């Protein structure tokens, strides 16, 4: 067991549950020393952190798929780090691990809650991006819930985001027609020119409902929803018989999650005998190796690209969180520590 001392780490803690929009005052920075290891625990120096829209739900005291972060706790986040000290028979000093590390530079964590990663397959940061939870979410959400078939039309909202970009590309790999919805000319150009989607709709500057009629005159077979709200309503009016609506997120509702609005046009689900299903990665944790191998294969053959938006330093977390909801990030948002 390595017992070398370390400087006090830095943590970003939840000051209290926000009422409405998250601000810098939502967070509290601390420099608390780490406790001694208990059996099964490891001390990890965290190198990379993932910043994701789902974090907004984690700081809301409502029933969800995971318990909320408690005020005073380090903010929950996926991370990748190196084992510095171990009291676990499953990890050695120098191993790299991923899982819920929290927004902190160093942490003592339960080894049973972490997964060892092999840097000979991919660099450490990639385990948060191209072969991380957002990529796995795209893989299982589209393939298991959406069940795409060649020639079908797939619409993806927040298509230029971390999950959306991967969904668009997997749908193309499956032989589908793909329409991406994103905010701004730069993101739409990226979808068309770099990722090869068939059409890109700029929701900030055009009517989604009207643009969909042009882009998908034959209707929509699969809608991968990351935003909810008005865009969900617009797409529901274009769905085909037996369409699948994959509910991954609802970022348009996260700033006032206590009063989240459901779809107004849900009767189309009845009229078209459609299916609307939500999911989380909790449903697929045992199948991560399957997704990992497929994603790695597609990347190695040039069929799948992942763009990263990297910030530096733990003190950039409040800014990174705001970027998600202002649409400022271009690609998967991560923080290098």
N, C-alpha and C positions, 0 to 999 in steps of 0.2 A: 504494500500500500504506500503510495506516495503521500507524504504529509507536508510538502513544502508550503510555506506560508504565502498568502497573497494579500495585496492591498484591498481595502474595503471596496466592494463592487458598487455600482450605481444601479438603482432601480427607478422605474417610472411607475408610480402607484396611482390607483384610482382615488381621487379625493372624495368624491361622492357621486351619486347617480345624477346625470344631467337632466334638467327639465327643458327639453327641446334640444337645440343645437349644442354640439360639443364645442367647448372653447378651451383655450390654454389653461383656464382655471380648473378644468376638469381633472387635471393631472398634478401630481406632486412628485418631485424628484427627491430621492433619499440616497444615503450612502451607508447602509447598514451592513455590519459584518455578518459573515455566514456562520450558521451553527455547525457544530461537529457532526460528522457523518454518523448515521445510524445504519444498522445492517440493511443491505439492499440499496443504499443510496450512493450517488456519485456526485462529485463536484465537477461542474462543467463551465468552461470559458466559452461564452456564446459569441459566435463570429458573425452570424447573419440572422436577421429577423424578417419575418413576413408581415406585411401590413395589408389587411383584407377588410372588405366591407362588412363581413359578418361580425367584426369586432363591435360594431354598434349594438348589436343584439346582446352581446356578452355583458354590456354595462347597463342593461335595462332589467329592473327587478320584476320580470314577467316570466311565466312558465314557458320553457323552451326545451330544445333538445339537449341543453347543457345548463348547469347551474350558473347564475350570473357571478361575475367577479364581485367580491365584497369590497366595500369602501376600506381603504387602507392596504389592500393587497396589491402586489405587483400586477400590472396589467397582463392579461393572458395574451400570448402570441405563440405562433409556431416559430421555432428557431432551429439553427444548426450550430453545434459547438463541439469542442474537443474535451475529452475527459482528462481532468487534471489529477483527480484523486478518486479512489474507488473503494467501496465496501460491498461491492456486488460481485458475485462470481461470474456474471455474464459480461462484464465490461472490464477492459484493461486501460491503464493510463495510455493516452495517445489515440484511443478509439475516437471516432466521430459519431455523433448521435443526432437524431432529430425527433421532434415532438413538441409538446407544450413546454417551452422553456421560460416563458414570460419575458416581458420587456425589461431586461436587466443584462448587465455585462457578464455576470458570473452568478451561478446558482447551485444550491444543493437540491438534487432532484431524486425522485423515486425511480430507480432504474427500470422498474416494471412498466413504467409509463412511456418509455423511450424506445426508439428503434435504431439499431446500429446501421450506419451507412458506409458504403465502400467507395472511397475516393478514386479508386482505379477505374470505376465505371463512369463517374461524373464528378466535376468539381463540387465543393461543399455547397455553394450558393444554389446550384442547380436542383438540390433536393428541396428547395422552396419554390422553384420556378418550373423548369421544364419537366422535372420528375418529382414535383411537390404536390401538396394537397389540392391546389387549384387545378393543376393538370389532371390529377386523378378524378376530381369532381367533374370536370368536363367529359372525361372518358366514360365514366359510369352513368352520368346523367344523360348523355346523348345515346350511348349504345344500349344501356339496360332499360332506361325509362322511355327514351324517345323511339328506340327500335327503328332506326332509319333503313330505308330500302333504296337501292339505286333508282334514280329518276325522280324521287320525291323532292318536294320543296321544303327547305328548312329555313326558318327565320330565327335570328339570334339577336337579342337586345343586349346592350352594353357589349357590343361585339368586339370593340377594341380593347376591352379589359382583359384581366388575367385569365379568367375562365372563358370568356367569349371568344378570344382569339383561338384558343385550342379547340373549342367546339366547332368553329367555322372550318378549321382545317381538317378535323376528323370527319366532318360531314362531307367535305370535298373528297377525302380519301374513300369514303363509302359510295361515291358516285352520285351525290345529291346536288341539286341546285341550291345555292346558299345566298341568302339575303341578310346582310348585317345592318343593324341599326346602331348608330353611334352619334356622338355630339361633336360637330365641327368638321371642317373640310379636311384638316390634316389627318384626323382619324379615319375618315371615310376613304381618303386616298390610300392610306396604309392598307386598309382592308382590301381594296381593289387591286392595287399595284403590287403589294408585297405578299398578301395572303391569297389572292386569286378568287375572292368571292365574286359571285355573278353580278350582284348589285349591292350598293351601299346607300342607306337612307340617313340623311343628316336631320335628326329630330329637332335640332335647334333652329333650322332654317327652312324646313318644309313640313307639310302635313304628312304624318306617318300613314294615316288612313288612305290618303290620295296616292301617295307614292307607292304603297303596297299594291294598290289596284293596277298600277302600271308595271311594277316589278314582278308581281305574281298574279297575272290574270287567271291562271289556272287554280288559284287558291293556295292555302298553306297546309301542309301535312304535319309538320312538326314545328312547334314554337318553343324555343329554349329561352325561358324568361328569367332575366336577372334584375328587372327593374320594377315590375308591377305597374300600378297606376294607369295613366291615360294610354300608355303604349300597349299595355296588356289589353285594354279595352279595344283599341284599334285593331290589333291582330285577331282578337276573338271574332270580329265581324268578317274576317277573311278565311276562317278555317274551313277545311274540307271535312267531308264525312269520315268518321273514325280518326280524326286528327288527334295527336298527342301533344298536350301542353305540359312541358317539363318545368316545374317551379323550383328554381335554384335559389333565387334571391329576389329582393324587392327594394332595391337601393333608393328608389324614389320615395319610399315610405319611412326610411330609417331616421330622418331628422325629426319626425314626430311619431315615433313608434307606438306611443300610447294610444294614438288615434289612427292607426293604420287603416286604409280604405281598401276594401275588397273590390273585385271586378264588378262593374255595373252590367256588363254584357254577358254574364255567366249563363244566361238562358241559351246562348249559342252552343254551349256544351251539350245541352239536351237535344237541341234541334239537329245537331250534326253527329249525335252519338259519339261524342269526343271523350277523351280521357284527360283529366287534369291531375297530375300527381307531383307532390313534393318529395324531396329526399335530402339526406345529408350523408356525408362520408361515413358516419357511424354505421350505415347500412352495409358498407363495403370494405371495412378495415381488413378483413381476412383475405381479400382478393387484391390487395395492393401489388403483390408480385406480378400478377397478370397485367395490370395496367402499366407497371414499370417497364416490363419487357416490350410491350407494344409501343409505348411512347419512345423508348430508346431506339427501337428498330426504325420507326418513322423518322426520327431525327437523324439517325445515321445515314439514311437514304435520301435525305433532303426533302422529305414530304411534310415535315413539321418544323416550324420556326417558333421560337419564343423570344419576345423582346422584353428586356428588363429595364426598369427605371430605378436607379440606385441612388439612395441618399447615404450620407456618411455621419456616423456618430449617434449615440443614443439620444442626445438632446434634440435630434431632428424628428423624433417620433411625433410630437404634437403637430408639426407642420405636415408630416407624412399623412397623418390621420385626416387632416383637413383636405389634403389633395385628393383623397379618394372621393369625397363628396362634392368637391368643386370640379371634378372631371379634369384635373390638371396632370395626372400621371399618364404617361404614354407607355403602356406595357405593365408587366408584373412589378408591383412596388415592393422593394426590399430595402433594408437598412444594413449597411456593413458597419460592424463595430470595430 
